[in-house]
Structures are given as structure tokens and as C-alpha cells.
């Protein structure tokens, strides 16, 4: 019985030791920053944001062109948009204060408008059009939404709006940077 407990303890300690190391994740993250990603991220005002999203995206290391990175950024922006849209919808549906509910409803409308801006961004990328202008247009609903929040009105999506703007800034910066 003593040997069984000793063996189990040894195996458990060995298992804890092995699991305490990030054996594969660190290598994958180190390899995720390719020269193309580095060039894109170093030439943007959203440098840390760029590295964060590119290092954590499994497709980013396989990008061969600036256009590939732009499509990846757009895909990630759309995923973020869907999450924030759902959050705004939930906040609006659950708000009991009529004044706040009206403001959240207006903001939700702006997020509904933003959906068509994503289609415009995709079409612009597909025809190699001016992403700078398309990203600026996509930013407008976010700016309008933010203006609804006057002092004293809680803004539960302020950080989400800022994060969404980083995607548009990154797309613009990539477009404007020669690779």
C-alpha cells in the first residue's frame, strides 16, 4: 500500500511539472510574428493591438501578402463586430431606464448600419479599392454611437467601441503603408 501511494504521488508530481510548462504555445506564438506581420505592425498607430491580434490568429503566420493581412484583419473585425452587436442588443433589451434605453437603442441602430459597412470593406478589398476611405466610412457609426453618451449616461460599450476603432485604424494603416 505504501508503494502505491508513493508511485501515485510521483506520477502526480511529474504530471504537475510537465503541465506547468507551456510546451507548445510559446513556440507557436514566437513563430506567429513573420516579417510581413512585423512590417505591418511596426508601421501602425495601433502597434500593440496589431501584434496582439496577429499573434493570436492561427491564419496570420500564413499570410504572404499585405492583402492577406488586410483580409485577416477584416475577418477579425467582423468577429469582434458580431460580439459587440450582440452585447449592445442585450444591453438595450434589458435596460429598464427609459432614457438609457433610448440611447442604447440609437447606438444599436448605428451597429445595425455598421453591418453594411463591413460589406463595403469586403467589396473594396476584393477590387483593390481605397481601404482608407472605406475604413473611415465604417468608423462613422461608432463615432455617432459614442456621441450619444453624454455625461452621466453610463457607456457600457466604450471599450468595445475603442477596440472596434482599432481594427479600422489598423486596416487604414496597412493600406497606406507600402510593403
N, C-alpha and C positions, 0 to 999 in steps of 0.2 A: 504494500500500500504506500509506503514512503517513496519507493522508486517511481510509482505512477504520478504522484503529486510533484515530485522533483522534475520528471520528464515533462509534465504538462506545464509547469512553471517555466522551464527552459524554452519550450516551444513558444509559449505566450510572450516571453521577453524577446525572443528572436523576431517574432512577428511584429511586435510593437516597434522594435528597432528598424526593421525593414520599412514598415508603413510610415515611419516618421520622416522619411526622405521623399522628396518629390522627384522620383527617378526619371520620369519621362516628361513631365510638364515643363520643367526648366529648359530641357533641350529643345522642345518644340517651340517655346517662346523665343529662345535665342535665335533659332533658325527662321523665325517668322519675319524678322526685320531684314528684308532683302535690300540691295542697293536702290531699287526702284522705290520701295516704301520709304527708305531713308531720305531720298531726294524729295519725295512728295511731302513728307512730314517736316523736314527741315525748312521748307520754303512756304510754310503756312503760319498764319497768326494763331492757329489752334493746334500748336505743335504737340503738346501732351495728349490732347484729345485724339489727334490723328494716330499717334503711336499706340494709344490705348485700344482704339477700335481695330486697328490693323493687326496688332499683336494677338488679339483675341479672336480674330476671324480666321477660320480654317482655310478659306479660299484665298486670302490675301497673299500668302507667300507664292502662290502660283501665278499671280498677275505678271504679265510680260510687257504690258504697255500702260501708258497713262490712262488710256480709255478703259482698260480692265479695272484699274483702281477707281476710276470715276463710277463705273457700274457697281463695283463693290460698295462704294460709299453710298450710292443711291439706294441699293438694296438694304443696307443697314439703316439708312434714314427712314425707309418705308416701314421697316420692322418697328423702329422707335415711334414713328407716327401712329401706327396701329395701337401701340401700348398707351400712348398719351391720349389718343382719341377715346379709347375705352375708359380711361381714367376720368377725362372731362365729362363723358356721358354719365358715368356712375356718380360723380360728384353732383352734377346737375339734377339727376333723378332723385338723389337722396337729400338734397338741400331743403330745409324747412323754412328758412328765412326768405320771404318773397323778394326782397331787394337783392340778396345774394343770388338767388335762383335766376333772376332776370339777367344778371351779369354773367353767370355761368352759362346760361342759355345762349347769350350773344357770343361768348367765347367758343362754345360748341359749334355754333354756326360757322365761325371762322375756320375751325378744324374741318368742318364738312367741306368748305371751299378749298382747303389745302389739298384735299384728295385729287382734285383736277390738276393742281399744280405739279403733283408727282407724275401724272400722265404727261404733262408738258415737258417736265425734266427728262423723262424717258425718251420721248419723241425727239427732243433736242439732242440728246446723246446719240440716238440712232442715226440722225442725219448730220452729225458732227457740227451742230449749230452752236450758238453762243450761250454757253452754260452760265456765264456771268449774269446775263440778263434774266435767264430762266430762274436761277437761284435767287436773284433779287426779288423777282415776282413771287416766288414761293415763300419768301420771308415776310411778305406783306401781311398775310393773315395772322402771323404770330405777333407782329408789331401791333396790329389792330386789337388783338386779344389782350395784350399787355396794357394797352391804354384804357381798357375798361376798368382796371383795378385802381381805383382812387384810394387815397389814404384812408385807412380804417376798414377797408374791404379786404378780407383775407384772400390771398392768392395761393391756393394750394398747388398750382402748376407752374410757379415762377421758375423753379429749377428745371422742370421739364421743357419749358419754353426756351430757356437758355441753352439747354443741351440740343434741342432741335435746331436752334440757330447755328450751333457749331457745325452741324452737318452741312448746312447751306454755305457757311463760310469756307469750310473745307473744300466743297465742290468748286466754289468760285476760285479759291486759291490754286487748286490743282489745274483748273482750266487756264488760269492766267500765267502759270509758271511753265516756261519752256523746259522740256525734258530732253 
